[in-house]
Amino acid sequence: MKTTMNKVQRAYMVAKARVHEIESQQEEIEKKYIADHGITNPDGSTPEYVWCIDDEATFNKANSELSALIISAGLEDGLNAARAALKTAEDRLIAYGLSLAPAGVRATLERGVNQNAVTRQKVLDATFRLDVSTVSA
């Protein structure tokens, strides 16, 4: 059976999953903090996230304490490292995708990737979804 994913695609997938995992852990801590402290908005609703807290004093206190919790859990440094690894993996995946593009289109795509976030995302998505067994060596 032929491989449908190469090392560059796999590295991107792993890096993206790691960022998502750490962000999910932070979100769990945030939701637990809100629930444990019984935080509600003036309309009686429970905010899903700290940034959804309407009362400014409550928001400031929650934001400060939650930030300390996330830092003490090592998630801030972990997320920064994971995002840096993701950026590197994205750059490598884009370079791989651009290397497959015809020469006449490559320069235009390179400019687009460097100047436009939507183009960058589209090239990432297309290259990630590429079945590498269809690419000649």
BELVEN-V110115 format. One record per pair of residues at least 6 apart in sequence whose ideal C-beta (glycine too) atoms are under 8 Angstrom apart, sorted by the first residue. I is the first residue (numbers start at 1). J is the second residue. D is the distance in whole Angstrom. If there is no record, write none. Layout:
BEGIN
((I;J;D) (I;J;D))
END
This chain:
BEGIN
((2;133;4) (3;132;6) (3;133;6) (4;131;5) (4;132;6) (4;133;5) (5;13;8) (5;132;6) (6;96;8) (6;132;5) (8;89;8) (8;92;5) (8;93;5) (8;96;5) (9;93;7) (9;96;8) (9;127;7) (9;128;6) (9;130;7) (9;132;7) (11;89;5) (11;92;7) (11;93;8) (12;86;8) (12;89;4) (12;90;6) (12;92;7) (12;93;5) (12;124;8) (12;128;6) (13;128;7) (14;89;8) (15;82;7) (15;85;5) (15;86;4) (15;88;8) (15;89;4) (15;90;8) (16;86;6) (16;89;8) (18;82;5) (18;85;7) (18;86;7) (19;79;7) (19;82;5) (19;83;6) (19;86;5) (22;75;6) (22;78;5) (22;79;5) (22;82;5) (23;79;7) (25;73;8) (25;75;6) (26;70;6) (26;75;5) (26;79;7) (27;49;8) (29;66;7) (29;69;6) (29;70;6) (29;73;7) (29;75;8) (30;49;6) (30;50;6) (30;66;6) (31;48;7) (31;49;8) (33;50;8) (33;62;7) (33;65;7) (33;66;5) (33;69;7) (34;46;7) (34;47;6) (34;48;8) (34;49;8) (34;50;7) (34;53;8) (34;62;7) (35;46;8) (37;62;7) (39;46;7) (39;47;6) (39;53;6) (39;58;6) (39;62;6) (40;46;6) (40;47;8) (41;47;6) (41;52;8) (41;53;7) (41;54;4) (41;55;7) (42;54;6) (42;55;7) (43;54;8) (47;53;5) (47;54;8) (50;59;7) (50;62;5) (50;63;5) (50;66;6) (51;59;8) (53;59;4) (53;62;6) (70;76;5) (71;77;8) (90;120;8) (90;124;6) (93;124;6) (93;127;5) (93;128;6) (94;113;6) (94;120;7) (94;123;6) (94;124;6) (94;127;7) (96;127;6) (97;123;5) (97;124;8) (97;126;7) (97;127;3) (97;130;7) (98;106;6) (98;109;6) (98;110;6) (98;113;7) (98;123;7) (100;127;8) (100;130;8) (100;135;6) (101;109;6) (109;119;7) (109;123;6) (112;119;4) (112;120;8) (112;123;8) (113;119;6) (113;120;5) (113;123;5) (114;120;8))
END
